[in-house]
């Protein structure tokens, strides 16, 4: 059963105290059967939520009305909502372990800020996107380059309500990985294959691909 070391807890607690501003609300969805990492993910989220009073955590089964409300079809799934229950468009499918533990922490910090820490000119370009966009970033926890690709998708979703940014653990969701021909990670899929990107690239490159995909 995964646990966060005391040294890591101290480090994360200090990061939250130094960088977080507003509250962050996490909804976690699991299922009883055929979910190898549901319990492990629950443990990680529970421990993280206890590190700062501004983090709230609610847990639901994937068969619940709440899962239907947010159109959650896979588990484990972690989503983030505002104080009114409005989805931020940021989702994590799979266990946020290994290098992706940092993704979880950075996502919490970004969501607590009024705007994520990206250049103003890029924020304006992201806000110009007026069509619905789904960005899926396939990762594995052992991939050191994957968090960068995931953060790009998550930050875009934070800036523009038309965008949804999903982290997808490639091994846990192998059928979905096979569907999109994921043989290496990170691999970013835009609008179910309208465009794709292998490897971690700057935010500017993904924004450009998104705009071309919806043009």
Secondary structure, DSSP 8 states (H G I E B T S, - for coil): -----HHHHHHHHHHHHHH--S-EEEEEEE-SSS-TTHHHHHHHHHHHHTT-TTEEEEEEETTSHHHHHTT--SSSEEEEE-TT--EEEEEEES---TTHHHHHHHHHHHHHSSS-SS-HHHHHHHHT--S-EEEEEEE-TT-TTHHHHHHHHHHHHHH-TTEEEEEEETTTTHHHHHHTT--SSSEEEEGGGTEEEES---HHHHHHHHHHHH-
